[in-house]
Amino acid sequence: MVVRKLKFDGSVRYEWDGDLVKESAAWAVVLHDSRRHRKRQSDSPAPDDEGGFGFHYLGMDGPVTVLFWFDLRGRFVDAKCDAALPATADGDRIDFVDLDLDVVVLPGFTHYVRDQEVFAERSVSMAYSEEAKHAAHFGILHALRMVRRRQFPFDGDPDRLLREVLSGTPLGE
């Protein structure tokens, strides 16, 4: 499985190998294990980090995609909610169009919105449609609501999946 993060103009921001671990009409969940999966970025080399595990919750019917990141010891590092157009699946690939606005969630559920200036600039330079602008604002409000109310996927679901990965239990069993 490959997850592709696209910009509104169709350019590819990154491609990231992973394993599809859960799927419903609303969400596709992909595991990114730094020990096995490669991330290819279009504008720079992949970061040289210490590795870890990511769970990408790709909104298939809503305007938000969430990436939870854990270090190799299983400690939560952060979650990034991308305002995005609904993801689309095509065979072994899932694409989502990032709309620049993000909610970043830190340990303890501290959170903040970032990239408002980037959104304002790109909404002009990439000629965002009114529908895309609306989706970006709605996606951020939806992400804030999920975080503050501890709604799925902020209800502990990524922690449960990570426990399965670390224990060697096949996901979904």
Beta strands, then each sheet from edge to edge (+ up, - down):
strand 1: 2-6
strand 2: 12-17
strand 3: 19-23
strand 4: 27-33
strand 5: 39-41
strand 6: 53-59
strand 7: 64-70
strand 8: 76-84
strand 9: 88-90
strand 10: 93-105
strand 11: 111-114
sheet 1: 3+ 4- 6+ 7- 8+ 10- 1- 2+ 5-
sheet 2: 3+ 4- 6+ 7- 8+ 10- 9+
sheet 3: 3+ 4- 6+ 7- 8+ 10- 11+
end
